[in-house]
C-alpha cells in the first residue's frame, strides 16, 4: 500500500466481514495503490478523489464487486463492466467470485480505476434520462386522465419522485397488478408524497 490513508471504519468493516474478507482486502490494496482516499459510505468502503466518489467495494450472496460510480462513462475495453439493472444509469460493477480472479485482473482493475479518476478530473458527468422520458403505464395514464387533481399533484412532485412512481407502476407484467399499485398510491400522490415518504 502507498501513502493513502486507511480509514478505521473500513478496518472495522473488514474485521467483521464473514464472507469475501480476503477478496475485500485484496481489492482494498489495489484501490489504495491508485492513491484514492478511503472513506466509509453507505455501510461500505468507498474511495474518492478530491471528494468525488470513484469506486466502492460491496458484496452479495453470489459475488463481491467493485462498483464504479460513473462506470457508464468508462471505455470498458475488456467488456467486464456490468449494469446491475436496466434502471441503473451511471454505476457499473466488476464482479468476482474468488480472490484468484482479482489477482489475475489486478493490472486491468488499476487501469479501470485510473480511467475513472481521469473521468473525474475531466469533470465528465453522466447524462441521466429525464423523468419525462420514462413511459407512463396505461393504467396510470387512465387515472391521470380521469382525475385532474391527480395529474396536477403528480406533476408537482419532484422529478425523482415521479420517476420512482413510474418505475414502480410499470414493474408488474400483469395489468391487474399495475392497476392495484396505482390505486394504492393515488392518495399518497394527492398528498404530495413520494413512493417512500
Buried (B, 14 or more C-beta within 10 A) or exposed (E): EEEBEEBEBBBEBBEEBEEBBBBBBBBBEBBBBBBBBBBBEEEBBBBBBEEBBBBBBBBEEEBBBBBBBBBBBBEBEEEBBBBBEEEBEBBBBBBBEEBEBBEEBBEEBBBBBEBBBEBBEEEEEEEEEEBEEBEBBEBBBEBBEEBEEBBEBBEEBEEEBBBBBBBBBBEBEEEEEBBEBBEEBBEBBBEEBBBEE
